[in-house]
Amino acid sequence: MKIKRVIARSVSFGLFMSVVLGLFFGFREGITFGMFVGVANALNLEVFEYRSSKRFEMMKYEMSRTLNIIYDDSVASHSKRSRAVSGWLFLTDTELMFKLLRPDLADQEISIPLNKILKISTANNFGIIPNGIVIETTDKKSERFILYDRNIWLQRIQQAYEHAIEAPPKEEIGIEQHES
């Protein structure tokens, strides 16, 4: 369990829930229950991520037989409009891949070749939680992922992109940070 991640998730979700619950039940109760819900949610996410990582170990092993996996540190959500699905994000030396937790939704898996990335931006979930990246491709698609340690993901994608393609400096390929 990564303590820093649990604390960040607890505080961010706890503050949000404190405001919401405070509107309904009063300030003191809102803070108390909001922070309790925040901690419970963070611990639940950690258990979910741990169990998911065990599930993906076999998939990672199978993939590593044919692909060079560079990075795959976390469960991620892919959001499209108002729907989000959970899965695991993999970065290989040639593409960014999103594999779903539910095999029955395999037709929604995503593969973005590194040479098709036009721009990468940061995004904030609910406008305040800094945990998203948006990838725009040369074929005018935009894919949004919600994950932990987005700055590490940005660095790893940038490094893989530069290694795969003789790329111009970071500013010229369109990696930028902003709020959405």
PyRosetta script that sets phi, psi and omega in degrees:
from pyrosetta import init, pose_from_sequence

init()
pose = pose_from_sequence("MKIKRVIARSVSFGLFMSVVLGLFFGFREGITFGMFVGVANALNLEVFEYRSSKRFEMMKYEMSRTLNIIYDDSVASHSKRSRAVSGWLFLTDTELMFKLLRPDLADQEISIPLNKILKISTANNFGIIPNGIVIETTDKKSERFILYDRNIWLQRIQQAYEHAIEAPPKEEIGIEQHES")
pose.set_psi(1, 130.7)
pose.set_omega(1, 179.2)
pose.set_phi(2, -93.1)
pose.set_psi(2, 109.6)
pose.set_omega(2, -174.0)
pose.set_phi(3, -60.5)
pose.set_psi(3, -42.6)
pose.set_omega(3, -179.6)
pose.set_phi(4, -58.5)
pose.set_psi(4, -42.5)
pose.set_omega(4, -179.8)
pose.set_phi(5, -66.9)
pose.set_psi(5, -41.4)
pose.set_omega(5, 179.0)
pose.set_phi(6, -62.5)
pose.set_psi(6, -43.5)
pose.set_omega(6, 179.6)
pose.set_phi(7, -64.3)
pose.set_psi(7, -45.4)
pose.set_omega(7, -179.8)
pose.set_phi(8, -61.6)
pose.set_psi(8, -43.8)
pose.set_omega(8, 178.8)
pose.set_phi(9, -66.8)
pose.set_psi(9, -40.4)
pose.set_omega(9, -179.7)
pose.set_phi(10, -61.9)
pose.set_psi(10, -48.2)
pose.set_omega(10, -176.5)
pose.set_phi(11, -67.4)
pose.set_psi(11, -47.2)
pose.set_omega(11, -176.3)
pose.set_phi(12, -64.2)
pose.set_psi(12, -48.3)
pose.set_omega(12, -179.9)
pose.set_phi(13, -72.7)
pose.set_psi(13, -35.7)
pose.set_omega(13, 179.2)
pose.set_phi(14, -63.2)
pose.set_psi(14, -41.2)
pose.set_omega(14, 177.9)
pose.set_phi(15, -64.3)
pose.set_psi(15, -44.4)
pose.set_omega(15, 178.6)
pose.set_phi(16, -59.5)
pose.set_psi(16, -47.7)
pose.set_omega(16, -179.0)
pose.set_phi(17, -68.9)
pose.set_psi(17, -31.7)
pose.set_omega(17, 177.0)
pose.set_phi(18, -61.4)
pose.set_psi(18, -42.7)
pose.set_omega(18, 178.5)
pose.set_phi(19, -64.6)
pose.set_psi(19, -48.4)
pose.set_omega(19, -178.6)
pose.set_phi(20, -62.0)
pose.set_psi(20, -50.0)
pose.set_omega(20, -178.8)
pose.set_phi(21, -68.9)
pose.set_psi(21, -31.4)
pose.set_omega(21, 177.3)
pose.set_phi(22, -63.0)
pose.set_psi(22, -33.5)
pose.set_omega(22, 177.8)
pose.set_phi(23, -65.9)
pose.set_psi(23, -32.7)
pose.set_omega(23, -177.2)
pose.set_phi(24, -92.1)
pose.set_psi(24, -36.7)
pose.set_omega(24, -171.1)
pose.set_phi(25, -116.8)
pose.set_psi(25, -1.4)
pose.set_omega(25, -177.6)
pose.set_phi(26, 103.3)
pose.set_psi(26, 160.5)
pose.set_omega(26, -173.1)
pose.set_phi(27, -60.6)
pose.set_psi(27, -53.0)
pose.set_omega(27, -175.5)
pose.set_phi(28, -62.8)
pose.set_psi(28, -48.2)
pose.set_omega(28, 179.8)
pose.set_phi(29, -65.3)
pose.set_psi(29, -37.7)
pose.set_omega(29, 179.1)
pose.set_phi(30, -61.0)
pose.set_psi(30, -45.5)
pose.set_omega(30, 178.6)
pose.set_phi(31, -63.6)
pose.set_psi(31, -47.3)
pose.set_omega(31, -177.7)
pose.set_phi(32, -61.0)
pose.set_psi(32, -54.8)
pose.set_omega(32, -177.7)
pose.set_phi(33, -70.9)
pose.set_psi(33, -34.5)
pose.set_omega(33, 178.9)
pose.set_phi(34, -61.9)
pose.set_psi(34, -45.0)
pose.set_omega(34, 179.3)
pose.set_phi(35, -70.0)
pose.set_psi(35, -36.2)
pose.set_omega(35, 175.5)
pose.set_phi(36, -61.1)
pose.set_psi(36, -46.2)
pose.set_omega(36, 178.7)
pose.set_phi(37, -63.2)
pose.set_psi(37, -38.5)
pose.set_omega(37, 178.2)
pose.set_phi(38, -60.6)
pose.set_psi(38, -46.8)
pose.set_omega(38, 179.4)
pose.set_phi(39, -65.8)
pose.set_psi(39, -45.1)
pose.set_omega(39, 179.5)
pose.set_phi(40, -60.3)
pose.set_psi(40, -42.6)
pose.set_omega(40, 179.2)
pose.set_phi(41, -63.6)
pose.set_psi(41, -44.1)
pose.set_omega(41, -179.6)
pose.set_phi(42, -63.0)
pose.set_psi(42, -43.4)
pose.set_omega(42, 178.0)
pose.set_phi(43, -65.1)
pose.set_psi(43, -39.8)
pose.set_omega(43, 176.9)
pose.set_phi(44, -61.5)
pose.set_psi(44, -42.8)
pose.set_omega(44, 178.4)
pose.set_phi(45, -64.2)
pose.set_psi(45, -38.1)
pose.set_omega(45, 178.2)
pose.set_phi(46, -63.4)
pose.set_psi(46, -44.2)
pose.set_omega(46, 177.8)
pose.set_phi(47, -62.3)
pose.set_psi(47, -44.4)
pose.set_omega(47, 178.4)
pose.set_phi(48, -59.7)
pose.set_psi(48, -45.6)
pose.set_omega(48, -179.0)
pose.set_phi(49, -66.2)
pose.set_psi(49, -39.7)
pose.set_omega(49, 178.3)
pose.set_phi(50, -62.1)
pose.set_psi(50, -47.6)
pose.set_omega(50, 179.6)
pose.set_phi(51, -64.8)
pose.set_psi(51, -38.5)
pose.set_omega(51, 178.9)
pose.set_phi(52, -65.3)
pose.set_psi(52, -40.0)
pose.set_omega(52, -179.1)
pose.set_phi(53, -63.5)
pose.set_psi(53, -35.0)
pose.set_omega(53, 177.1)
pose.set_phi(54, -66.6)
pose.set_psi(54, -38.4)
pose.set_omega(54, 178.1)
pose.set_phi(55, -63.5)
pose.set_psi(55, -37.2)
pose.set_omega(55, -175.8)
pose.set_phi(56, -84.4)
pose.set_psi(56, -7.7)
pose.set_omega(56, 178.4)
pose.set_phi(57, -58.9)
pose.set_psi(57, -44.3)
pose.set_omega(57, 179.6)
pose.set_phi(58, -66.5)
pose.set_psi(58, -42.7)
pose.set_omega(58, 178.6)
pose.set_phi(59, -62.1)
pose.set_psi(59, -41.9)
pose.set_omega(59, 179.1)
pose.set_phi(60, -62.3)
pose.set_psi(60, -41.4)
pose.set_omega(60, 178.3)
pose.set_phi(61, -60.9)
pose.set_psi(61, -46.8)
pose.set_omega(61, 179.2)
pose.set_phi(62, -62.0)
pose.set_psi(62, -42.8)
pose.set_omega(62, -179.6)
pose.set_phi(63, -66.0)
pose.set_psi(63, -37.2)
pose.set_omega(63, -176.5)
pose.set_phi(64, -68.1)
pose.set_psi(64, -14.4)
pose.set_omega(64, 177.0)
pose.set_phi(65, -71.4)
pose.set_psi(65, -26.4)
pose.set_omega(65, -178.7)
pose.set_phi(66, -121.8)
pose.set_psi(66, -14.4)
pose.set_omega(66, -177.1)
pose.set_phi(67, -124.2)
pose.set_psi(67, 153.1)
pose.set_omega(67, 175.1)
pose.set_phi(68, -96.5)
pose.set_psi(68, 97.3)
pose.set_omega(68, -178.6)
pose.set_phi(69, -80.3)
pose.set_psi(69, 122.5)
pose.set_omega(69, -178.4)
pose.set_phi(70, -91.9)
pose.set_psi(70, -40.9)
pose.set_omega(70, -174.6)
pose.set_phi(71, -154.2)
pose.set_psi(71, 140.9)
pose.set_omega(71, 178.9)
pose.set_phi(72, -161.8)
pose.set_psi(72, 53.3)
pose.set_omega(72, -167.8)
pose.set_phi(73, -81.8)
pose.set_psi(73, -8.9)
pose.set_omega(73, -172.9)
pose.set_phi(74, -155.1)
pose.set_psi(74, 156.7)
pose.set_omega(74, 168.3)
pose.set_phi(75, -66.4)
pose.set_psi(75, 144.0)
pose.set_omega(75, 179.0)
pose.set_phi(76, -137.5)
pose.set_psi(76, 162.8)
pose.set_omega(76, 171.8)
pose.set_phi(77, -118.1)
pose.set_psi(77, 140.2)
pose.set_omega(77, 174.1)
pose.set_phi(78, -105.9)
pose.set_psi(78, 124.2)
pose.set_omega(78, -178.7)
pose.set_phi(79, -115.5)
pose.set_psi(79, 135.5)
pose.set_omega(79, 177.9)
pose.set_phi(80, -133.2)
pose.set_psi(80, 116.0)
pose.set_omega(80, -174.6)
pose.set_phi(81, 57.6)
pose.set_psi(81, -117.3)
pose.set_omega(81, -177.6)
pose.set_phi(82, -104.8)
pose.set_psi(82, 6.5)
pose.set_omega(82, -177.5)
pose.set_phi(83, -109.7)
pose.set_psi(83, 134.4)
pose.set_omega(83, 177.1)
pose.set_phi(84, -125.4)
pose.set_psi(84, 138.8)
pose.set_omega(84, 175.9)
pose.set_phi(85, -122.9)
pose.set_psi(85, 144.6)
pose.set_omega(85, -177.7)
pose.set_phi(86, -93.9)
pose.set_psi(86, 147.1)
pose.set_omega(86, 178.5)
pose.set_phi(87, -168.2)
pose.set_psi(87, -159.3)
pose.set_omega(87, -179.1)
pose.set_phi(88, -126.3)
pose.set_psi(88, 134.4)
pose.set_omega(88, -179.3)
pose.set_phi(89, -97.2)
pose.set_psi(89, 129.6)
pose.set_omega(89, 179.1)
pose.set_phi(90, -120.8)
pose.set_psi(90, 136.7)
pose.set_omega(90, 172.5)
pose.set_phi(91, -114.2)
pose.set_psi(91, 120.0)
pose.set_omega(91, 176.1)
pose.set_phi(92, -106.9)
pose.set_psi(92, -179.5)
pose.set_omega(92, -179.8)
pose.set_phi(93, -74.3)
pose.set_psi(93, -6.6)
pose.set_omega(93, 179.6)
pose.set_phi(94, -126.6)
pose.set_psi(94, -16.4)
pose.set_omega(94, -176.2)
pose.set_phi(95, -156.9)
pose.set_psi(95, 163.3)
pose.set_omega(95, 172.5)
pose.set_phi(96, -105.7)
pose.set_psi(96, 125.6)
pose.set_omega(96, -174.9)
pose.set_phi(97, -123.4)
pose.set_psi(97, 137.9)
pose.set_omega(97, 175.7)
pose.set_phi(98, -117.5)
pose.set_psi(98, 114.6)
pose.set_omega(98, 179.4)
pose.set_phi(99, -106.6)
pose.set_psi(99, 134.3)
pose.set_omega(99, -175.9)
pose.set_phi(100, -82.9)
pose.set_psi(100, 151.4)
pose.set_omega(100, 176.8)
pose.set_phi(101, -70.3)
pose.set_psi(101, -33.9)
pose.set_omega(101, -177.9)
pose.set_phi(102, -96.2)
pose.set_psi(102, 116.6)
pose.set_omega(102, -178.8)
pose.set_phi(103, -62.9)
pose.set_psi(103, -24.5)
pose.set_omega(103, -178.9)
pose.set_phi(104, -72.1)
pose.set_psi(104, -9.4)
pose.set_omega(104, 178.2)
pose.set_phi(105, -108.9)
pose.set_psi(105, 22.7)
pose.set_omega(105, -174.8)
pose.set_phi(106, -58.5)
pose.set_psi(106, -23.5)
pose.set_omega(106, 179.4)
pose.set_phi(107, -70.1)
pose.set_psi(107, -11.0)
pose.set_omega(107, 179.0)
pose.set_phi(108, -98.5)
pose.set_psi(108, 6.2)
pose.set_omega(108, 178.3)
pose.set_phi(109, -67.8)
pose.set_psi(109, 154.2)
pose.set_omega(109, -173.0)
pose.set_phi(110, -124.1)
pose.set_psi(110, 140.4)
pose.set_omega(110, 173.9)
pose.set_phi(111, -135.2)
pose.set_psi(111, 121.3)
pose.set_omega(111, -179.5)
pose.set_phi(112, -118.4)
pose.set_psi(112, 108.2)
pose.set_omega(112, 175.9)
pose.set_phi(113, -61.0)
pose.set_psi(113, 138.4)
pose.set_omega(113, -178.0)
pose.set_phi(114, -59.0)
pose.set_psi(114, -34.0)
pose.set_omega(114, -179.2)
pose.set_phi(115, -74.7)
pose.set_psi(115, -3.4)
pose.set_omega(115, 177.0)
pose.set_phi(116, -100.4)
pose.set_psi(116, -1.7)
pose.set_omega(116, -179.8)
pose.set_phi(117, -77.9)
pose.set_psi(117, 124.5)
pose.set_omega(117, 179.1)
pose.set_phi(118, -97.4)
pose.set_psi(118, -43.4)
pose.set_omega(118, -176.4)
pose.set_phi(119, -154.8)
pose.set_psi(119, 145.2)
pose.set_omega(119, 174.5)
pose.set_phi(120, -125.0)
pose.set_psi(120, 130.2)
pose.set_omega(120, 179.1)
pose.set_phi(121, -127.8)
pose.set_psi(121, 157.8)
pose.set_omega(121, 172.9)
pose.set_phi(122, -89.1)
pose.set_psi(122, 156.9)
pose.set_omega(122, 178.5)
pose.set_phi(123, -143.4)
pose.set_psi(123, 151.0)
pose.set_omega(123, 178.3)
pose.set_phi(124, -109.8)
pose.set_psi(124, 126.9)
pose.set_omega(124, 177.5)
pose.set_phi(125, -70.6)
pose.set_psi(125, 134.8)
pose.set_omega(125, -175.8)
pose.set_phi(126, 57.3)
pose.set_psi(126, 18.7)
pose.set_omega(126, 179.7)
pose.set_phi(127, 79.2)
pose.set_psi(127, -6.5)
pose.set_omega(127, -176.7)
pose.set_phi(128, -132.5)
pose.set_psi(128, -22.7)
pose.set_omega(128, -175.2)
pose.set_phi(129, -92.5)
pose.set_psi(129, 112.9)
pose.set_omega(129, -174.8)
pose.set_phi(130, -79.0)
pose.set_psi(130, 78.3)
pose.set_omega(130, -176.0)
pose.set_phi(131, -140.9)
pose.set_psi(131, 24.1)
pose.set_omega(131, -178.0)
pose.set_phi(132, -128.1)
pose.set_psi(132, 154.1)
pose.set_omega(132, 169.8)
pose.set_phi(133, -131.0)
pose.set_psi(133, 147.4)
pose.set_omega(133, 177.1)
pose.set_phi(134, -121.2)
pose.set_psi(134, 127.1)
pose.set_omega(134, -179.5)
pose.set_phi(135, -113.6)
pose.set_psi(135, 121.1)
pose.set_omega(135, 176.1)
pose.set_phi(136, -103.7)
pose.set_psi(136, 136.5)
pose.set_omega(136, -176.1)
pose.set_phi(137, -108.4)
pose.set_psi(137, 166.3)
pose.set_omega(137, -179.2)
pose.set_phi(138, -65.9)
pose.set_psi(138, -20.0)
pose.set_omega(138, 177.2)
pose.set_phi(139, -94.7)
pose.set_psi(139, 25.6)
pose.set_omega(139, 172.0)
pose.set_phi(140, 68.1)
pose.set_psi(140, 21.2)
pose.set_omega(140, 175.1)
pose.set_phi(141, -93.6)
pose.set_psi(141, 152.1)
pose.set_omega(141, 177.6)
pose.set_phi(142, -129.6)
pose.set_psi(142, 122.4)
pose.set_omega(142, -178.8)
pose.set_phi(143, -117.7)
pose.set_psi(143, 129.0)
pose.set_omega(143, -178.5)
pose.set_phi(144, -113.0)
pose.set_psi(144, 129.3)
pose.set_omega(144, 178.6)
pose.set_phi(145, -122.2)
pose.set_psi(145, 138.2)
pose.set_omega(145, 175.8)
pose.set_phi(146, -110.2)
pose.set_psi(146, 123.6)
pose.set_omega(146, -174.2)
pose.set_phi(147, -155.8)
pose.set_psi(147, 169.3)
pose.set_omega(147, 176.9)
pose.set_phi(148, -92.1)
pose.set_psi(148, 151.6)
pose.set_omega(148, 179.1)
pose.set_phi(149, 60.4)
pose.set_psi(149, 50.9)
pose.set_omega(149, -178.1)
pose.set_phi(150, -61.8)
pose.set_psi(150, -30.6)
pose.set_omega(150, -179.9)
pose.set_phi(151, -67.2)
pose.set_psi(151, -35.8)
pose.set_omega(151, 175.5)
pose.set_phi(152, -65.7)
pose.set_psi(152, -42.7)
pose.set_omega(152, 177.8)
pose.set_phi(153, -61.0)
pose.set_psi(153, -42.4)
pose.set_omega(153, 178.4)
pose.set_phi(154, -59.9)
pose.set_psi(154, -44.4)
pose.set_omega(154, 179.0)
pose.set_phi(155, -62.5)
pose.set_psi(155, -46.3)
pose.set_omega(155, -177.6)
pose.set_phi(156, -65.3)
pose.set_psi(156, -41.5)
pose.set_omega(156, 178.3)
pose.set_phi(157, -64.2)
pose.set_psi(157, -43.4)
pose.set_omega(157, 178.1)
pose.set_phi(158, -58.7)
pose.set_psi(158, -46.5)
pose.set_omega(158, -179.8)
pose.set_phi(159, -63.2)
pose.set_psi(159, -43.9)
pose.set_omega(159, 179.4)
pose.set_phi(160, -64.3)
pose.set_psi(160, -41.0)
pose.set_omega(160, 178.9)
pose.set_phi(161, -61.2)
pose.set_psi(161, -47.5)
pose.set_omega(161, -179.2)
pose.set_phi(162, -65.2)
pose.set_psi(162, -35.1)
pose.set_omega(162, 179.1)
pose.set_phi(163, -72.4)
pose.set_psi(163, -39.6)
pose.set_omega(163, -177.6)
pose.set_phi(164, -73.8)
pose.set_psi(164, -32.7)
pose.set_omega(164, -176.0)
pose.set_phi(165, -130.5)
pose.set_psi(165, 139.3)
pose.set_omega(165, 174.9)
pose.set_phi(166, -71.6)
pose.set_psi(166, 88.9)
pose.set_omega(166, -169.3)
pose.set_phi(167, -91.8)
pose.set_psi(167, 153.4)
pose.set_omega(167, 171.9)
pose.set_phi(168, -70.5)
pose.set_psi(168, 172.6)
pose.set_omega(168, 178.4)
pose.set_phi(169, -57.3)
pose.set_psi(169, 162.8)
pose.set_omega(169, -174.0)
pose.set_phi(170, -48.0)
pose.set_psi(170, -44.8)
pose.set_omega(170, -176.3)
pose.set_phi(171, -62.9)
pose.set_psi(171, -32.2)
pose.set_omega(171, -174.8)
pose.set_phi(172, -79.8)
pose.set_psi(172, -19.4)
pose.set_omega(172, 178.7)
pose.set_phi(173, -94.0)
pose.set_psi(173, 0.2)
pose.set_omega(173, 170.3)
pose.set_phi(174, 90.1)
pose.set_psi(174, 29.9)
pose.set_omega(174, 172.6)
pose.set_phi(175, -88.0)
pose.set_psi(175, 118.5)
pose.set_omega(175, -178.5)
pose.set_phi(176, -140.2)
pose.set_psi(176, 157.5)
pose.set_omega(176, 179.6)
pose.set_phi(177, -117.3)
pose.set_psi(177, 129.0)
pose.set_omega(177, 176.9)
pose.set_phi(178, -158.9)
pose.set_psi(178, 168.7)
pose.set_omega(178, 177.8)
pose.set_phi(179, -92.2)
pose.set_psi(179, 146.9)
pose.set_omega(179, 174.8)
pose.set_phi(180, -122.7)
pose.dump_pdb("model.pdb")
